[in-house]
Amino acid sequence: MNDITRQLRERARQLLQEGTVDCVIGYAQGSVPMQEQPFFAYTPEEADKLVWTGFCTNNLANFLIKRSGKNAIVAQGCVSRNIVGLIKENQVQRENVYILGMHSPGMLDAHKVQNHFHGRTIVQVEEEGQDIIVKGMDFEERLPRKKFKRDNCFTCTHRNAVLYDEFIGQEGPQTGGGNIDNVAAPWEKLDSDERWAEFEETFKDCIRCYACRNVCPLCYCDVCFVDENNPQWVGKSLHEPDVYTFHILRAFHCAGRCTDCGACESACPVGIKMRRLTSKIEKDIRQLYDYQPGLDLETPAPLSLYRPNDPDVAE
Amino acid sequence: MFARRRFVVLKDLLEYIGIEPGRVFFSWISSAEATKFQATAKKVVEQVRELGPATRLVKDIRKEAA
């Protein structure tokens, strides 16, 4: 067990014992390797199930929505930014949440690890400093952690929680080393036909399971536009235009709100890279309106305002 | 809520995925500006006619039924 996990369990236990919070929302070991699962600890004993590893890829902010009582939550940079967003959008009340700030070392991409072993069954993955040790039934391999980091963690600029009640462990470097402008909106340099070809290629395998929507802390509408029947906004078939419309609208709904936490890509069972779409919007919002979501509680949402000197598209 | 910024972002997104520039159009026209409305509608129709029928994001119901 790593040091941060030990500290986290200790603090979670104390918070539950003192009655400071009713529940601690964190991650626990999943039933399959490389899939840590969201976990709700209600008793001091349950706090011992909490873990902090490189596979904590779910965005826990999602679980604060419509939740009663006082909850503590494990929050690395992106998760804390989504909590800020939810507070600003009046979905979460600041006084009802106790944020356990974390430093993210850059989370790992289970798809990348799995692909490295070409379908061989992985039984366990351990982390040791800058390496990961992957174990299967009949093999064991030590690999550099860096090679398997999630794409969004490379270009992260806020690895430490931006808002917290207490910090677990030490604050660390803020950036992942990559420059978002070098990778965001990858199709911009292509012409219209090539862009469409790339778009189709990226989304053609979608099975419309909606895992990307369900893990997203921005998706909290009572009835999602894809589930609505009257009116029906988008067809429910697997016919390409319906699938593409779903992805275009899903991305657009996140405009000015997406923190690039990467939960959508991590949750996708077929490995779709939806950040190729969302990164375009994130870039537009950043460059046109000088805004990055979830950094503070004060700045108003960029799409809820305008300024007379905004770049225009009319005429 | 304002349409202005939303439309900039949406138009940019649609062109980014390969919807041809010129197929998506936005303008500010007041209910008192009939001439402007007429001129704009004419311009849009001409522009789209030049691009020809849309081939992307078109739902063919016959294909679905088959």
Interface residues (C-beta under 8 A of the other chain):
Chain A: A185 W187 E188 S192 D193 E194 R195 W196 A197 E198 F199 G235 S237 H239 P241 D242 Y244 T245 I248 A251 F252 A255 G256 L277 K280 I281 D284 I285 L288 Y289 P302 L303 S304 L305 Y306 D310 P311 D312 V313 A314 E315
Chain B: M1 F2 R4 R5 R6 F7 V8 V9 L10 K11 D12 L13 L14 E15 Y16 I17 G18 I19 E20 P21 F26 S27 W28 R56 L57 V58 K59 K63 E64
